[in-house]
Amino acid sequence: MAENEIRKEYSNGEITVVWKPGKCIHAGVCVKTLPEVYDPKAKPWITPENASSEALMNQIDQCPSGALSYHKN
């Protein structure tokens, strides 16, 4: 699998956050908007259960690179 095809998925039960590291430009919008969810120093670095699905979807829609997306479970 090519680096730009890698996908990581993180679910809160209602929605699944999909992160494609190969597309990420590290703009930091996710960390600034929802620091309780996105912690680059943590493993896993995305904990979607720490925010509402609505807050996650609103934040993901602001991702400038498209590295973050989501789908409803």
N, C-alpha and C positions, 0 to 999 in steps of 0.2 A: 504494500500500500504506500503510495507516495505521501510525502509529508503534508501536502496540501489537501489530502483526502482523509486525514485522521479526524475522527469525531469522538468527542466525549459527551456522555449524556448524564444528566443529573435530574432526578425527579422529586417533586414534593407530593406526589400522589395524584394531583389534579393535572399538572402540566409537566412536561419534560423539557428542560433547558438543554439545548445542543450547542456545544462549543467546538469550533473548528480552528485549532491553534495555527494552522497554516495561513488563515485569512486574517488573523488578529494583528492589528497595527499598534496595539498597546496605547490607545488614546486615553484609557482610564475612565471613560464615561461610566462604565459599570461600577467600578470601585467607588467613584465619587458619588454616584446616585444611590447605591445600596451597599454601603460598606459592611453591613451585617450579613450580606449574602456572599460578596466577592472579597476574598482575602488572599492575595497572591502568595502570601507566606505560608498559608495553611494547606494541608492535604486532607480531603479534597479542597480545592480552592473555591469551589462553588457549593454553597449550602442553601438550596432553594427553599427548604422548609423554614428558613428564617424570615420570609416575607410572604405577603399574600400573592396569589397567582396574578391578580390584577396589577399589583406593583411590579412584579417580574415582567409581565408582558409589556407594560408601559416603558420600562427601562430597556428591555431588549429591542424594542422598536426604535430606540435612540442610538443603537450601536452603529458607529459610522462605517465600519468595515464589513458588516454582515457576518462577522465571525460568530456572533450569538444569534440563535434562533430558538424557536420553541414549537411544540405541538401539544395539543390537548390529549390527555390519556383517555 
